[in-house]
């Protein structure tokens, strides 16, 4: 099995854990969508007043965070490419917490950190059985289950 396949492999969990991962995925995404939607509405504003975190300009920074907060959140609800789409979400929340609010008090960073923690958890655990990743990676999943049974 290739490294890419392992990255997208959905590991087996109990049905309650899989349901919990789905609720976490959908819940955190539904809470993030309004943030991304409001920024999506600002894309046509000129001049764009947005934090320039990459030195590529406010326009590009806003576009990247819209992609993360809105479009990656939609993909996360469905569980499509979960680990890959969590990367921009984690980067976005880390930038907000440690760069945008870096000099601020903890209470100012807390909101971004409350999003960052579930993203990290989902990155570690994977999306669970109730995801498109599980549907598409079915053959690899069966292989992993058979291999696990041989060891136990």
Helices and strands as residue ranges (DSSP letters): H 3-8, H 15-41, G 42-44, H 58-66, I 67-72, H 73-78, H 82-95, I 96-100, H 106-125, H 132-136, H 138-151
